[in-house]
Amino acid sequence: MKKCIRWFLCGLGLLVATGVQADGFTLSSPDIEGQITNQQVFAGFGCEGDNLSPKLDWKNAPEGTKSFAITMYDPDAPTGSGFWHWVVFDIPATVQSFASNAGSVEAAIIPKGSIQSTTDFGVAGYGGPCPPEGAGSHQYIFTIHALKVESLGLKADATPAMVGFYMSSNTLGKASIVGYYGR
């Protein structure tokens, strides 16, 4: 019995130590305060937004971070698997923010070396919220992933699932914010 208790306490200590490693890693945006505005909403599929990715700021990345990845995901999409609205990876570890509209492939303002890959819209770059009419409010989860590698070794045509596969085995920590939008 004492041996079981010792193992439990050791395991608990490891869990606490692992959780503390990314403690303080945060993501914030002055553009998203609960509700997503028309600036971030998609322009198409019946939506009439500006399709501007929000300004994002992050700080206190875990020790050993060599690059970052950013994702925007809608788990409420009526697809059976959610919907990936934005996938960016190989962001240099020295970067701590993205300007508004960094998700525009045409504007080309993401940091050098960063790759915006294919989304579930079938193209690279940011694609804002556009849930089906009458579907209620959807969650849009913006996540910054601190990675232990400088590069995932993928190209811009990588699918969100492939990027997710490589991210999951290389993530040191992550932080998220959630915005809501419905029509």
C-alpha positions in Angstrom: 0.0 0.0 0.0 2.8 2.4 0.9 4.5 1.7 -2.4 1.2 2.6 -4.3 1.0 5.8 -2.4 4.6 6.7 -3.2 4.0 6.0 -7.0 0.9 8.0 -6.9 2.7 11.0 -5.3 5.6 10.7 -7.7 3.2 10.6 -10.6 1.3 13.6 -9.2 4.6 15.4 -8.9 5.4 14.8 -12.5 2.0 16.0 -13.6 2.4 19.2 -11.6 5.9 19.8 -12.9 4.8 19.3 -16.5 1.9 21.7 -16.0 4.2 24.3 -14.5 6.5 24.2 -17.5 4.1 26.1 -19.7 2.7 28.2 -16.8 2.3 31.8 -17.8 2.3 31.1 -21.6 -0.5 33.3 -22.8 -2.2 34.4 -26.0 -4.2 37.6 -26.2 -5.9 39.8 -28.8 -7.2 43.4 -28.6 -9.5 42.4 -31.5 -11.3 39.5 -29.9 -13.1 40.2 -26.6 -15.6 37.4 -26.5 -17.6 38.2 -29.7 -15.8 38.2 -33.1 -16.5 41.4 -35.0 -17.3 41.9 -38.6 -13.7 42.7 -39.3 -12.7 39.0 -38.7 -15.8 37.5 -40.4 -15.3 35.7 -43.8 -16.2 37.5 -47.0 -18.1 34.8 -49.0 -20.5 31.9 -48.5 -23.2 34.4 -47.7 -21.0 36.3 -45.1 -20.1 39.9 -45.6 -17.1 40.5 -43.3 -13.7 42.0 -43.9 -11.9 38.7 -43.4 -9.0 40.2 -41.5 -7.1 38.0 -39.1 -7.0 39.5 -35.6 -3.9 41.0 -34.0 -2.4 38.3 -31.8 0.1 38.7 -28.9 1.8 35.9 -26.9 4.3 35.8 -24.1 6.1 33.6 -21.7 6.7 30.7 -24.1 8.1 27.5 -22.5 11.8 27.1 -22.2 13.2 25.3 -25.3 10.8 26.9 -27.7 12.3 26.9 -31.2 9.3 27.9 -33.2 5.5 28.5 -33.0 2.4 27.5 -34.9 -1.0 29.3 -34.9 -4.3 27.6 -35.5 -7.9 28.7 -35.6 -10.5 26.0 -35.3 -14.3 25.8 -35.1 -15.3 22.6 -33.2 -19.0 23.5 -33.8 -18.9 23.3 -37.6 -21.5 20.8 -38.9 -18.9 18.6 -40.6 -18.4 15.8 -38.1 -14.7 16.9 -37.7 -14.9 20.7 -37.1 -13.4 23.3 -39.4 -9.8 24.6 -39.7 -9.9 28.3 -40.5 -6.2 29.2 -40.2 -3.0 27.2 -39.9 0.4 28.9 -39.7 3.7 27.1 -38.7 7.4 27.5 -38.7 7.0 30.9 -37.0 10.4 31.9 -35.6 10.8 31.7 -31.9 11.8 35.4 -31.7 8.3 36.5 -32.9 5.8 37.4 -30.2 2.9 38.9 -32.1 1.1 38.9 -35.4 -0.3 42.2 -36.8 -4.0 42.4 -37.8 -4.4 40.9 -41.4 -1.2 38.8 -41.0 -3.4 36.0 -42.3 -3.6 37.6 -45.8 -1.4 35.7 -48.2 -1.5 38.6 -50.6 -0.4 41.1 -47.9 2.6 38.9 -47.2 3.2 40.4 -43.7 3.7 37.3 -41.7 7.3 36.9 -40.4 9.9 35.6 -42.8 10.1 31.8 -42.8 6.5 31.3 -41.5 4.2 29.1 -43.6 0.4 29.6 -44.0 -0.9 26.2 -45.1 -4.1 25.0 -46.6 -7.3 25.4 -44.5 -10.6 23.6 -44.8 -11.6 26.4 -47.2 -9.1 24.7 -49.6 -6.7 27.6 -49.7 -3.8 29.0 -47.6 -4.3 31.9 -45.3 -6.9 33.1 -42.9 -10.6 32.4 -43.5 -12.8 34.0 -41.0 -16.0 32.7 -39.3 -19.0 32.0 -41.4 -21.3 29.5 -39.7 -24.5 28.4 -41.4 -27.4 30.8 -41.0 -29.5 29.9 -38.0 -26.9 27.6 -36.6 -26.4 29.7 -33.5 -23.1 30.9 -32.1 -19.9 28.9 -32.9 -16.7 28.9 -30.9 -13.5 29.9 -32.8 -10.5 28.8 -30.9 -7.2 30.6 -31.7 -4.2 28.6 -30.3 -0.5 29.4 -30.2 1.6 26.3 -30.1 5.2 26.5 -28.7 7.2 23.9 -30.6 10.5 22.2 -29.8 11.7 22.2 -33.4 12.6 25.1 -35.7 10.6 23.6 -38.6 7.9 21.0 -38.9 9.4 20.1 -42.3 6.1 20.6 -44.1 5.2 22.7 -47.2 2.3 25.1 -47.7 0.1 22.5 -49.2 0.1 20.4 -46.0 -3.5 19.7 -44.8 -4.5 20.8 -41.3 -4.6 17.2 -40.2 -1.0 16.7 -41.3 0.2 19.9 -39.6 -1.7 18.8 -36.5 0.0 15.4 -36.5 3.5 17.0 -36.6 2.6 19.7 -34.1 1.2 17.2 -31.5 4.5 15.4 -31.2 6.5 18.6 -31.0 4.4 20.8 -28.7 6.0 22.1 -25.5 3.0 24.2 -24.5 0.0 26.0 -25.9 -2.3 28.9 -25.1 -5.7 29.7 -26.5 -8.4 32.3 -26.7 -12.0 31.8 -27.9 -14.1 34.1 -29.9 -17.8 33.5 -30.6 -19.8 34.3 -33.8 -23.2 33.3 -35.0 -25.7 34.5 -37.7 
